[in-house]
Amino acid sequence: MSGFLSLFLDKVLVVLAFRKYMFSIIPIYNLYGTGRMLDTRQLRYFLEIAKQGSITAASVTLGVAQPALSLHLRKLEDQLGTPLMHRQRSGVIPTEAGLLLIERGRRIVDEMSRTIDDISTLGSDPSGIVRIGLPGTISAIVSLPLITAAHKRYPRITINIAEAMSGFISTWAAEDRVDLCILYRDIGLPGFRSELLLEENLVVLSQARIDAAEHVSLKKLSKQMMVLPSKGHGLRDLIDKEFQAIGINASVALEIDSYANIKSLVANGFGASILPAHAVRDERDTGTLFVSQIEEGGLRRQVHLITPTRRPVTRAQLLVTELLREVVSDLINTETWSGAKLPDGSIKFP
């Protein structure tokens, strides 16, 4: 049956029916001469049932009566000649055939949505709202050049940027409250693509003094009191992991999540810290703080671009995603994003 469904889903015929002021796209799925036809409504209903794990829950989100939705599912199974869902008292779970239909069907429905969007804006400037979630430290670097570039290239696209810590942004992405986002880690959720966007260098900052070393080892650093973000913060977790990898722990004097406050505390002698190089560039240049490189090959933090794969992506979202990559490449090229490098170590973004 899996082979049969593969053939079914690999052949898609699209009929464009143009009307006076609008057009509609009518998808027809032909089961290779079997005379069995499906439309995207059947696929959407099935996918929502699978997502909710319950016909009752899906009927609420779809606004379709439960008996009617159950009938749609039975008809779909009859058309394909195989069960797609195991019915249980607690809900439904996909069969092997159902899992295959979820995988292939979601791509088809998403592609149809993108096709409608692309055709509707064909011959005109792309338009729409694109919502982006960014950590505050990245937003401070990326937001202005991205918005400026988008305004110049795509004047009808509006970019809305929401700032927060990575944990909150991950939740926003899962709830579809942002269209794409940048995180300091892989999102680790199904339905998303995580692309390694860049790596940034982490450095040691300490109170400016004559005897400060250009390079410092983590072992030596562990003997100093440190001002670090609190546990659970992505940067703190990375720092703790690196210390633990060599069998030691950081000596923490104070915990605070604000980079500005960390720098102020370090400048006033409360301890050393570890932050991204770009976050301390101004203080390094003015001599307010002393910046040292970490020995043992240095310490780097990965930055990921997160985009959805479980739902339709508009033309505006695709264009802004590509523009974001270009802007990041330019920021690294011009050393505006200090201490950052692209994944392959090159300057030009692939």
C-alpha positions in Angstrom: 0.0 0.0 0.0 2.9 2.4 0.7 4.0 2.1 -3.0 0.4 2.7 -4.1 0.1 5.8 -2.0 3.5 7.0 -3.3 2.2 6.8 -6.9 -1.0 8.5 -5.9 0.7 11.4 -4.3 3.4 11.9 -6.9 0.9 12.7 -9.6 -0.9 16.0 -9.1 -2.9 17.8 -11.8 -3.8 21.4 -11.2 -6.6 23.1 -13.1 -6.7 26.9 -13.0 -10.2 28.3 -13.2 -10.1 32.0 -13.9 -13.0 34.3 -13.1 -13.7 37.9 -13.6 -11.9 39.3 -10.6 -10.2 36.3 -9.1 -9.0 32.8 -9.8 -9.3 29.6 -7.9 -7.0 26.6 -8.0 -8.7 23.3 -8.1 -6.3 20.5 -7.2 -7.1 17.0 -8.6 -5.3 14.0 -7.4 -5.6 11.2 -10.0 -4.9 7.7 -8.8 -3.3 6.7 -12.1 -6.3 5.7 -14.0 -8.3 4.4 -11.1 -10.9 7.1 -11.4 -10.4 8.0 -7.7 -10.1 11.8 -7.1 -9.3 13.7 -4.0 -9.1 17.5 -3.4 -7.2 19.5 -0.9 -10.2 19.8 1.4 -10.0 16.1 2.1 -6.3 16.3 2.7 -6.6 19.4 5.0 -9.3 17.7 7.1 -7.2 14.5 7.4 -4.1 16.5 8.3 -5.9 18.4 11.0 -7.3 15.2 12.5 -3.8 13.8 12.6 -2.4 17.0 14.2 -5.1 17.1 16.9 -5.1 13.4 17.5 -8.8 13.5 17.8 -11.8 13.9 15.4 -13.6 15.9 18.1 -10.8 18.3 18.6 -10.3 18.7 14.8 -14.0 19.4 14.4 -13.6 22.4 16.7 -10.5 23.8 15.0 -12.0 23.3 11.5 -15.5 24.4 12.4 -16.9 21.2 10.9 -19.4 19.0 12.7 -17.9 15.9 14.1 -20.2 13.4 12.3 -19.4 15.1 9.0 -15.7 15.0 9.7 -15.9 11.3 10.6 -17.7 10.7 7.3 -15.0 12.6 5.4 -12.3 10.3 7.0 -14.2 7.1 6.2 -14.8 8.2 2.6 -11.1 9.0 2.3 -10.2 5.6 3.6 -12.7 3.9 1.3 -11.2 5.8 -1.7 -7.7 4.7 -0.8 -8.7 1.2 0.1 -6.9 1.2 3.5 -7.4 2.4 7.0 -5.6 5.7 7.7 -6.3 6.0 11.5 -6.5 3.6 14.4 -9.6 4.6 16.4 -9.2 4.5 20.1 -11.2 5.7 23.1 -8.7 8.4 23.7 -8.6 9.6 20.0 -6.9 8.4 16.8 -3.4 7.6 15.8 -2.1 7.2 12.2 -1.6 3.8 10.6 1.5 3.2 8.5 -0.5 4.3 5.4 -1.7 7.3 7.4 1.8 8.4 8.3 2.8 8.3 4.7 -0.2 10.4 3.7 0.7 12.9 6.5 4.2 13.2 5.2 3.3 13.6 1.5 0.0 15.3 1.9 1.4 18.1 4.1 3.9 18.9 1.4 1.2 19.0 -1.3 -1.1 21.2 0.7 1.7 23.6 1.5 2.8 23.8 -2.1 -0.7 24.5 -3.2 -0.9 27.4 -0.7 2.4 28.8 -1.9 1.3 28.4 -5.5 -1.9 30.5 -4.8 0.2 33.1 -3.0 2.8 33.3 -5.8 0.3 33.5 -8.6 -1.8 36.1 -6.8 1.2 38.4 -6.5 2.8 37.5 -9.9 3.6 40.6 -11.9 3.4 42.8 -8.8 5.6 43.7 -5.9 5.5 41.0 -3.2 3.5 42.1 -0.2 2.5 40.9 3.3 3.6 40.8 6.9 6.6 38.7 8.0 7.0 38.1 11.7 10.5 37.4 13.0 11.6 36.4 16.5 15.1 37.5 17.5 17.1 37.3 20.8 17.8 40.9 21.9 21.5 40.7 21.3 21.0 39.6 17.7 18.2 42.1 17.1 20.5 44.9 18.1 22.8 43.9 15.2 20.3 42.6 12.6 17.1 44.5 12.9 18.0 47.9 11.4 20.0 46.7 8.4 17.3 44.0 7.7 14.4 46.5 7.8 16.3 49.0 5.8 17.2 46.4 3.1 13.6 45.1 3.0 12.1 48.6 2.7 14.4 49.4 -0.2 13.9 46.1 -2.1 10.4 45.1 -1.1 8.5 48.2 -0.1 5.2 46.4 0.3 6.5 43.9 2.8 6.2 44.8 6.4 8.6 43.2 8.9 7.5 42.8 12.5 10.3 41.9 14.9 9.6 40.4 18.4 12.5 40.2 20.9 12.9 37.8 23.7 15.1 35.0 25.1 15.5 31.9 23.0 13.1 29.9 25.1 10.2 32.3 24.6 11.0 32.6 20.9 10.8 28.7 20.5 7.4 28.8 22.1 6.3 31.6 19.7 7.5 29.5 16.8 5.6 26.4 18.0 2.5 28.5 18.4 2.9 30.0 14.9 3.2 33.5 16.4 6.4 34.1 14.4 7.1 33.1 10.8 10.8 32.6 11.2 13.3 33.1 13.9 16.9 33.0 15.0 18.0 31.0 18.0 21.2 30.2 19.7 20.4 26.5 19.3 18.5 24.0 17.2 14.8 24.4 18.0 14.5 20.6 18.4 10.8 20.5 17.4 9.2 18.6 14.5 7.9 20.7 11.7 10.8 23.1 11.6 14.1 23.3 9.7 17.1 24.4 11.6 19.9 25.9 9.5 23.3 26.8 11.0 23.5 30.5 10.1 26.9 31.4 11.7 29.2 30.8 14.7 30.2 33.6 17.0 33.4 33.9 19.1 33.0 34.0 22.9 35.7 36.0 24.8 36.7 36.7 28.4 36.1 40.2 29.7 37.8 41.5 32.8 38.5 44.7 34.5 41.0 46.8 32.6 44.5 46.4 34.1 48.1 46.3 33.0 48.8 42.6 33.8 45.8 41.2 31.9 46.7 38.3 29.5 45.8 38.2 25.8 44.8 34.6 26.2 43.4 32.7 29.2 42.6 29.0 29.7 39.3 27.8 31.2 41.3 26.1 34.0 42.9 29.4 35.0 39.6 31.2 34.6 37.9 28.8 37.0 40.1 30.2 39.8 38.6 33.7 39.3 35.2 34.8 40.5 32.8 35.2 37.6 29.7 37.2 36.7 27.5 35.0 34.5 23.9 34.7 33.2 21.7 32.5 35.4 21.3 28.8 34.9 18.9 28.0 32.1 20.2 30.8 30.0 21.6 29.5 26.7 25.0 31.1 27.2 25.3 29.9 30.8 24.5 26.4 29.8 27.2 26.4 27.1 29.8 27.9 29.5 29.0 25.3 32.2 29.2 22.5 29.7 32.7 23.6 28.6 33.9 23.9 32.1 32.5 20.5 33.0 34.1 18.9 29.9 37.5 19.5 31.5 36.3 18.4 35.0 36.0 21.8 36.7 33.2 24.2 37.6 33.1 28.0 37.2 33.4 30.1 40.4 30.2 32.2 40.2 30.1 35.4 42.2 26.9 36.9 40.7 24.2 35.7 38.3 22.5 38.3 36.0 21.0 37.9 32.5 21.5 41.4 31.2 24.7 41.8 29.1 24.8 45.5 30.0 24.7 44.8 33.7 27.3 42.0 33.4 29.7 44.4 31.7 29.1 47.1 34.3 29.7 44.6 37.1 32.9 43.4 35.5 34.1 47.0 35.0 33.5 47.6 38.7 35.6 44.6 39.8 33.0 42.1 40.7 34.6 39.4 38.6 35.3 38.2 35.0 32.8 37.0 32.5 32.4 35.4 29.1 30.3 37.1 26.4 30.1 37.2 22.6 32.8 39.3 21.0 30.3 41.6 19.4 28.8 42.4 22.7 32.0 43.9 24.1 33.5 45.5 21.0 32.9 49.1 22.1 34.2 48.5 25.6 37.3 46.8 24.2 37.9 49.7 21.8 37.5 52.4 24.5 39.6 50.4 27.0 36.7 50.2 29.5 37.1 46.4 29.7 40.0 44.1 28.8 39.1 41.3 26.4 41.0 38.0 26.3 40.8 35.1 23.9 40.0 31.7 25.3 42.8 29.1 24.9 42.1 25.4 24.0 40.9 26.4 20.5 38.5 29.1 21.7 34.9 28.9 22.5 32.2 29.5 19.9 28.4 29.7 20.0 26.2 28.6 17.1 23.4 30.7 15.7 20.5 28.9 13.9 17.9 30.2 11.4 14.6 28.5 12.1 12.0 28.2 9.4 8.7 26.1 9.4 8.1 23.0 7.2 4.8 22.1 8.6 2.7 24.9 7.2 2.6 27.0 4.0 5.3 29.7 3.5 4.3 32.8 1.6 6.4 34.4 -1.1 7.0 37.3 1.3 8.4 35.0 3.9 10.7 33.2 1.4 12.1 36.5 0.1 12.7 37.9 3.6 14.4 34.7 4.7 16.8 34.9 1.8 17.3 38.6 2.5 18.1 37.9 6.1 20.8 35.5 5.0 22.3 38.2 2.7 22.2 40.8 5.5 24.0 38.4 7.9 26.6 37.8 5.3 27.2 41.5 4.8 27.4 42.1 8.6 30.1 39.4 8.8 31.9 40.7 5.7 32.1 44.2 7.1 33.0 42.9 10.6 29.9 44.6 12.0 29.1 41.3 13.6 32.4 41.2 15.4 33.9 37.7 16.0 31.3 35.9 13.8 32.0 33.6 10.9 29.9 31.6 8.5 29.6 27.8 9.0 32.3 26.9 6.4 34.6 29.7 7.7 34.3 31.6 4.5 33.2 35.2 4.0 30.8 34.7 1.2 27.5 33.1 2.1 26.8 29.9 0.1 
